[in-house]
């Protein structure tokens, strides 16, 4: 199964029912870390590891048509996830305890990552 079919995008303050299409894609929880883009998903039971360095969140979602300055990208601390290579997945210091960010270039699926987390 391909990663996009198993990843449930976590929305970053955007209305889940608002419009769909390109606007909905812009609201996916994405983060840039070490020249790769990671997509957020829920993964219960993960254990946060040591700080890895700086990751970058894109500007806030602007799909609501409210206008105004969305601001720029935000720097956050990337954290390791116990049992998972950071080239596959990370979490963020500012993320909720069950949010995992999976490298979009990785061939590893969410079920495989969940097995790594449990082992």
N, C-alpha and C positions, 0 to 999 in steps of 0.2 A: 504494500500500500504506500502511496506517495505521501510525503510529509504534509503537504497542504490539505489532504483529505482527512488527516487526523488532528490537525492543529485547530483548536478553537481559539480564535483571536480574542484577546482581552481588549476591551475598548478603553481608551484613555479620555474619559470625560465626555464622550460623544453619545448622542442618542442612538441606541442600537436600531431603532426602527426608522431612522431618518434617511429616506431616499435610496440607499443602496448604491450600487455602481461605484464610480470612482471616488465619490465622497466617502463611502463606507470604507473603502480600501485605505484612504488617507487616515482613518481613525484607528487602524490596527496598532497594537502596542509593539512598536519597533524600537530598536536601539542599535547603534553602531559601536562595534568594539573590535579593535585590531583589524581594520579594513574589511570587516564582514558585517552583514546585517543580521540581527537576531530578532525573531518574532516571539512575542509573549504568548504563553498558554498557562493553563492551570496544571499543577503537578503536586498533588497532596503528598505530604510526607518527606519533602526534600529537606536536607540539612544544609544550612549555609556554611560555607568554608571561608577561607582567608581572602582578604582583599586582593584583587588582581591588577587594578589600575583604573584608569578613567574610561568611561563609556559615554556616548553622547546620545541624548534623546532629541528627536526632531522637535521643531516648534509645535505648540499645542494645535490640536485639531481645529479646523475652521469650517466645518461643514454645516454649521447652523445658520449661516448667513447673517450673523450678528455684526460682522465687520470688525473694525478696530485693529490694532497692531497685535499680531499673535505672539510677538516676541521672537527671540532667536532660539537656537538649540541650547540645551541644558546639559551640563556635565554632571555625571553621577559616578559613584564608585561601583565598579563591577565586582561581584563576589563569585568565588568558586562554589560549585555544588558538590558536596561529598559524593564520591563514587563516579563522577562524570568529568571527562576531559573538557576543559574550557573551550577547546576548539569545536566541541559539540554543543554545549549549553552552559549558560551562566545564570545568575540571578543578580539583582541590583540591591544595593543598600537601601534604597527608597521603595522597593517593591514590597507588596504584601508577602507574607510568609510562604504562600503556596504558588507564587508566580515564577515560572521558569522561562528563560529566553533561549530559544533554539536557533543555532546557526542555520540560516536558510540555504547555505552551500553544503551542509552536512547531509549525508545519505542515511543517517540514523533516524529511525522513526520514534515517535513519542512512546509507544509501548516498550521499545528497547531501552529508552532512557529511563522509564519508570522501573524496569528491572534492575538497571544499574544503581538507581537510588535505593532500592530495597536491599540489595546485596551488601 
